[in-house]
Amino acid sequence: MAAGRTKNLEIAVGYEFIYQLPQPTPMILTLNVHASRAHDIIVVDLMTTTPAVPISFHEDMFGNRCARLVAPAGRFRLASAGTVIAADTPDPVVPQAMQHAVEDLPPETLPFLLGSRYCETDVLSPIAWSLFGQTPPGWARVQAVCDYVHERIAFDYMQARATRTALQAYQEQVGVCRDYAHLGVAFCRALNIPARYCTGYLSDIGEPPPYTPGDFAGWFEAYLGGAWHCFDPRNNKPRLGRILMAYGRDAADVALCNTFGPNVLESFTVWTHEQS
């Protein structure tokens, strides 16, 4: 192998959801690997259903691939399996990435400066400036946010709550990966740094056991130095095998499964592992 080149990891990804539905139920699903990773896909993550139903696809306003279907009453299974190439190096760290003045930001980044459903930027702004106003602007400031959020919130899967906002995560000091990401996003926006919420697969490659049960992960990207960069306050260190599925203003924009009717999620399985 030539000097300076990285080799690739082949990562198997997939999921299985099993629902019990009392009636036919429309669904909108954001469960595919993001189009920005299309060149890395070697086995396409096709969605299948049991029983089989027609599925249509569209792109939302953020470029996320969304599926639409109507699930029949009774037991309904959603599943997918694919293989994606990733570099065998962790998330890039770019400490020289600078913070842009608001007036110099590209128009497409501006929505990610504003408050949203789960990120109360206006309420959290005084707290953000009191905590981080003296930190060096740019990468160091966003990392300071991640360090604080990582210490502020205690991870507790049993206390996950779909309605918890960034402000509530700050106050309650408990949550799951989406809560860490929402608070990081809200603080960055309050500090005039565009930030967008991300969801996807995150492997345990390179991590010591014990391993937690498979799940989708939440992190965020901040716009610095003319590019979007990954930050993960839940783990607060670069990781291997991160695979984006969707991004938006917050988790409301990238819900994995929107179901329009009563339902019971009977089981939920997610896997991400290196191919042998």
Sequence and secondary structure as in RCSB ss.txt:
>XXXX:A:sequence
MAAGRTKNLEIAVGYEFIYQLPQPTPMILTLNVHASRAHDIIVVDLMTTTPAVPISFHEDMFGNRCARLVAPAGR
FRLASAGTVIAADTPDPVVPQAMQHAVEDLPPETLPFLLGSRYCETDVLSPIAWSLFGQTPPGWARVQAVCDYVH
ERIAFDYMQARATRTALQAYQEQVGVCRDYAHLGVAFCRALNIPARYCTGYLSDIGEPPPYTPGDFAGWFEAYLG
GAWHCFDPRNNKPRLGRILMAYGRDAADVALCNTFGPNVLESFTVWTHEQS
>XXXX:A:secstr
  TT   EEEEEEEEEEEEEESS EEEEE  S  GGGGGGEEE   EEEES    EEEE TTS EEEEEEE SEE
EEEEEEEEEEEESS S   TT     GGGS GGGGGGGS BTTB HHHHHHHHHHHHTTS TTHHHHHHHHHHHH
HH EE GGG  TT  HHHHHHH EE HHHHHHHHHHHHHHTT  EEEEEEEE  TT  S       EEEEEEEET
TEEEEE TTT S  S EEEEEEESSGGGG SEEESS  EEEEEEEEEEE  
